Amino acid sequence: MIAFFTTNPTIVKRVFILPGISDHDNVQIQVNTSVRTLFQKPRTMYLYKKSNWDRMIQELVAYHQEMLESDLLEREIELIVNIVNRGT
């Protein structure tokens, strides 16, 4: 048994199963020798330990209280969206 491992699946062009001897089949793998590297977009890493948790909690409590005191059924949806997006 022969195994073919790669960390870059873009180099494998085709895989063929060819008839072999008796009950064993041959596996033929066609590989590109010029490797195309796929670059990933850098991911955003949030540093939660550097955040101001006390201020965040105070703002959430203030927002919650404001939403409870307001009459949401009489407000227009744009006004509610503006209140939610105010901090961003």
C-alpha positions, 0 to 999 in steps of 0.5 A: 500500500502506498499513500500520498499526503500533501498539505497543499491540495491544489497540486493534485490535478487528477487521480486515476484508478487503473486495472492492475494485476488480479484483484489489485488496482493501480492508482495514478496521481497526476500532480502539478509541479508548479505549486500555486499557493493560496493566501488566506485573508488575515483574521481579526484577533480580538484582545479581550483581556485588553478591553474595558469591561467595566465601561462595556457593562455600564454602556449595556446597562444604560442601553438596556434601561433606555430601551425599557423606558422607551415605548418601542411600539410607537417608535419607528424602526429607523430610530431603534436602529440608530439607537442600536448603532449609535456606539459603532 
